[in-house]
Amino acid sequence: MTSTPTGPVPNAELLPTALEFLAEHPVVDGHNDLPWALREQVRYDLSRRDIAEDQSAHLHTDIARLRAGGVGAQFWSVYVRSDLGGDEAVSATLEQIDCVDQLLARYPADLAPAETADAMEKARTEGRIASLKGAEGGHSINNSLATLRALHALGVRYMTLTHNDNIAWADSATDTERLGGLSAFGREVVREMNRTGMLVDLSHVSAGTMRDALATSEAPVIFSHSSSRAVCDHPRNIPDDVLAQLPANGGVAMATFVPKFILPAAVEWTLRADENLRAHGHHHLDTGEEAMALHRAFEAAHPRPVATAATVADHLDHMREVAGVDHIGIGGDYDGTAFTPAGLEDVAGYPNLVAELLGRNWSTADLAKLTWGNAVRVLRDAEAVSRDLAARRGPSNATLEQLDG
């Protein structure tokens, strides 16, 4: 994956200020798919994708670019595709968790394991990048609350309730609505996540699932990588009525950079690009070398509408207006998308977004909440809820069959 400059950077005169700001208030990014890219490209052979070296030809992420981007904490996605099911999905998720653990063991001077808000703050004082894990899709637990608890024990600190497809107990944003939201078992999953201290992540879920989860959750929720539906009408984004519920819940919506979710002109183009991949025998989420070559050829014949840092800032402006500055964050989705905005080509790009927001007169205090404070606070609040709930109730052993019939 290349990071070729696309022209002059707007607000370039504010970049020194942005870099100074990020040195004090680094980015907590809610979602990075590096583990899946390593699985797909080299089957976890980290010597072939040594992120201590420049990996811009293959990945959006390496240590030097994380440092250049002012990243202080990263939720590494332990995502597996939703066409994997049952025990196969569980095993693949465990392999993804193991990949993150291998990265932490290989780069201890730069990446610090973090499972709590205190650990995030400690890593920051040490000058290391706090590294957390987030599972992407309830298919990863195979309808088992015990498996959910096992993932938490292995360090997973959020779970996205669905990925692109419905599961037995929750509707996805990009599938045909079946339940209207969460089933009874789905609500029990949310309650058990609250009890264990695992954040409920509502990216990828249907609007009905968002609303049901907010009505059920006793702890703050997150959207690890979703933007505003009012700004770009895509089902992966968050409706205003849901954003407006975040202050009462205490949750955080982390704006994503994926062009097909943030730029209306890119939505239809991406549908055609994805269909081109499928016509050549590739999954539409494939970011391997052959798939990317097909994408580049398609783009040469059909120029791509290009999002920019200003496009992301438009979403953040709206999300701040509706939800309030205490309830927004950043979730780039690097290494989980074939295309990125101009100026945000890879994980080194966050200063360009901060510069854009400075140019829109965002205060330092508001920016500090966006980049660091809100994400750390939401995890700390979820930990407090967990302590309270665990003192009052034990683990749930409910099953899908018992609750949903």
N, C-alpha and C positions, 0 to 999 in steps of 0.2 A: 504494500500500500504506500503510495507516494504522497508527499506533502508539498507539492509544487506551488510556489506563490502564484496568486492569480491577479496581482496588481498591487497598487499602493494600499496600505492599511489605513482606513479612516481613523481619525483621532490619533494619528501616530505621535503627535506632540504630547499626548497624555500617557503614552506607554511607560516612560520612566516613573511617573506617579503610580501607575497601575502596578508596576513591578515592586516598588517600595511598599505599596499597600499589601500585596500578596505575601511579602516577606513577613509581615506581622499578622495577617489574617488569611492563611492559605485556604485553598479550595478543598472542601469535602465533596467528592464526586459520588453520586449515588449508584452509578452503574457503568462497569467496564467489562467487556466480554473477552479480555485477553485469554483466560483459560480455555474458552471454546476455540478461539483462533489457534492456540497451541495444540489443541487436540486435533483439529482439522488439518493443520499444515504439517505438523511434525510428530504427531501422536505422542506429545509430551516429552519429546527429546529436547530438553532445554539447552543442550550444547549446540543445537542447530538453530536456535532462536535465542541467543544469549542477550537478554535485555540490558546487560551492562554495556553492550555495544550498540551502534546505530542500527536500528531495525526498520528504518523508514521505507525500505523497499518492500517490506512484508507486513508491517504492523503499524497501527496508530500509536503504539505504546512502547516506550523503553524508558530506562531510568533517567537518562539525560534529559529527555523531553518532559518527563514528569516534573523534574526539577525546574526546567525552564518555564513550565506552565504554572509553577507555584502550587502544585498539588501537595496538600498536607495529609490527606486521608482519602482512601479509595475503598469503596465497596466493590470487591471483585465478584462478578457474577459467576455462580457455579451452575449456570444454565445448562439444560439439555433440551433437545428439540422435543416438541410436544407430540410428534408422531412416534416417539418412544413411549412405551406404556409398561405398566406392571412392574415386576422386579427388574426388568431391563432399564427402566427409567431410574430406579433407585440405585442400581449399580453404576450407571453412568454418572449420576450425581455424586456418588462417593469418589469416583475417579476425578471429577472436577474439583472436589474438596481437596483431594490429595495433591492435585496440581498446584493449588494455592499454597498448600503446606510446603511443597517442594520449592516454590518460589521464595517463600519466607526463609527456608533453611539455606538457600543458595545465596541470597542477597541480604544478610542480616544487618549490614551497615546502612542499608537504605530503606528496607521494608521491615516494619515492626508489627508483629501480630497484635491485634486489638479486638477485644470482645466486649468492652465497656466504654462508656464515655470517659471515665478516668484514664483508661489506657490510651484513648485517642489523645487526650491532653498530654499525657506523659510522653508519647511518641513525638508530639510537636515540640516539647521542650528539649528532646534529644536530637532534633533535626532529622528525624526519620519519618517516613510516610506510613501513617497508621493504616493497617490493612485488615479489612473486615470482609466477611463473606455474605453473599445474598443469593438464595435459591430463587430460580425464576420459573414458577409454575407449580401448581399443586399436584400435577402428575408425578412430581419428584417424591411424594410421600406414599403413593399407591394406596390412598384411602386409609392410611394407618396413622393414628395419633401417636402411637409408640415410635413410628419412624420419624414423625415430626420432632419428637423429643430427642431422638438420636441425632438428628441433624443439628439441633440446638447444642447438644453436648459436643459436637464436632466443630462448633464455632459459628454456625450459620446464624446471623442476626436479623435477617429479614427473609420472608418468603412472599414472592409475587403469587397471588392466588391462582392466576391462570397465565398461560402464555397465549399463543394465537388461536388455540382451539378450546372449546368447552371441555370441562371435565365433569365427572358425575355430580359434583356438588356446587359448581359455580359456572356462570356464563362468562365467556370471553368477549372482548370488544369486537373481535374480527371473525366471529362465527355467528351462526343463526341462533338467536335467543331461544332458549329452551325452558329455563326455570324462571326467568324474570329477575334473576339475581342469585342469591344463595339459597341452597336447600337447608333443611334442619341440620344435617351433618356439616354443611359449610359454615353455619353459624357456630357450631361446636368447635370447628377448627379455629375460627377466630378467637373464641374464648380461651382455647388451650394455648394459642399463640400469646395471648395477653398474659396468661398465668406463667408461661415459661420465660417471657421477656423477649420473644421474637417479634419484631416489627411486622405488622400487616402491611404489605405493599400492594397498592391498587393500580399500578400501571398494568396495562394489557387487559384489564377486566372491563366488562360491560358497565354502562352507567347504572343499571339496576344492581349489579354486584357492588359497585362503589357505595350506593345508597344503603344497601342492606348491611354492608360491612361497617359503615359509619354508625348505623343504628345499633349495631351489636357490640362494637369494640368498646372496651373500658379503658383502652390506652390510645395514645396518639397513633395515627396511621401515617404512612408515607406514600408518595408516588415517586418511585425511584428514577423514572425517566419518562415523564409525560408533560405536555405543554397545554396550551389553552385552546379549547374547542371553539370559543368565540372568535379567536384570531385566525385559526385554520380548522375548518370543519372536517375533522377526521375522527373516526370513532376511537382511535387510540388516545385522544386528548380528553381533557377534563371539562365537563360542562360548568358553567358559572354557578349553578345552584349547589354543586358539589364543592367547588372552591369556597363558596360562601360558608360552608359548614366547618371548614378547617379551624377557624378561631375557637369555636366551642369544643372541638375535639382535641386541639393542640397539635395537629399534624402538620406535615410539610410536603409541599408539591415541588418536585425538583424538575425544572425545565430541561427537556432534551434538545439535542442539536440535529436529530435525524431530519434531513430536508423534506422527506415525504410526509412528515408529521407537522412541519412548521411552515411550509411554503405552499400555498394553494396550487400554484402552477406546477409544482413538482409532484403532486399526488397522481395525476393522470399519466405523466411521463413515467413514473416509477412502475405503475401497473403494466405498462407496455414493456419496460425493461425487464421486469420479473417474468413476464410471459415469454420473452425471448430466451431467458435462461431455461425455463421449463421446456421450451421447444427443442433445446439442445441437450436435454436429459439431466439438467441440474436443478437442485432445490433452489427456490427463489431466495433463500437466505445464505446460499453458498458464497463465501468470500475467498475461496481458494484461487490459485493462480489462473487456472483455466477459466473459471467463472468470471474473474475480473477482466481477463482478456476479452471475453465475450461482451462484458459491460462496456469496455473501452471502445470496442468496434461499434456497438450500438450507439454509444454517445457520439462518436465521430459522424455517424450518419444522421443522428437525431439529436441535435444539441440540447443539453440538459439545462433546465431552469436552475439557477444557482442561488441558494440561500447565502446569507452573510451573517456576521455577528449582529448586525442591526435587526435581522429577522428574529433572532433569538431574543434580543432586547425588547422587541415589540411584545413578545409573549410575556416576558418578565414584567414589563410595565403594566400589562393588563392583569396579570396574576397578582401583583402587588396591590393594584387598585381594588380587586375583588376580595382577596383572602387576607390582605395585610402583609406587611413586610416581615412579620414574625413567622410566616408560614410558607416561605418560598426557599428554594435551593436550586442546585445544579446537578443534572445527571446526564452526561454527554452521550452515553452509549457507544463509546469508542470501541473499535474492533468487533462491533456487533452490527455494523452497517457498511454497505459498500461505498456510500457517498457521505461527505461531510461539507459543512458550509465553508465558503471562502473566508479566510482568516481564522477559522476553527478547524483546520485540516486534521489536526492531531492533538495530543494532550499538551503540546506546547502552546496551544492557542488561547488558553484562558485569559492571559493579560489583554488580548484584543477585546474580549467581551467586557472586562472590567473597564478598559479605556472607553469603550462605547457607552457604558452606563455612567461613567464619570462625565462624559460629554453631554449626558442627559440630566446632569445635576443630581445624580444620586449622591447622598451624603456618605461619608466614610462609615458612620454608624450603621446605616442601612446596608451598605455593601458588606460590612463585617458579619451581619446576620445572614445575608445571602450565602456567603462563601463558607463560613465556618460555624457561626454560633447556632443557627437554627438546627442544623443536623446533629450537632453534639447534644443540644438540649432535648431533642425529641427522643434520642436513645436514652438519655438520663431519665427522662420522664417515664419511658416504658419500663425501665429497670425498677423505678419506684412502684409502679403499678404491679409489676410482677412480685415484688417482695410482699406487698399487701395481699394479693390474691393467693399466693402460695402459702401464706400463713392461715388462710381461711378455707382453702379447699385443696384436695389432692389431685393427682393426675386423672384425667378422664380416660376411660377405657371404652367409650362408646364406639360403635361401629356404624358404617354406612347403612348396613342392612337394618340395624336396630332403629335408626332415626329416620331413614328415608324409605324403608320398606323394600 
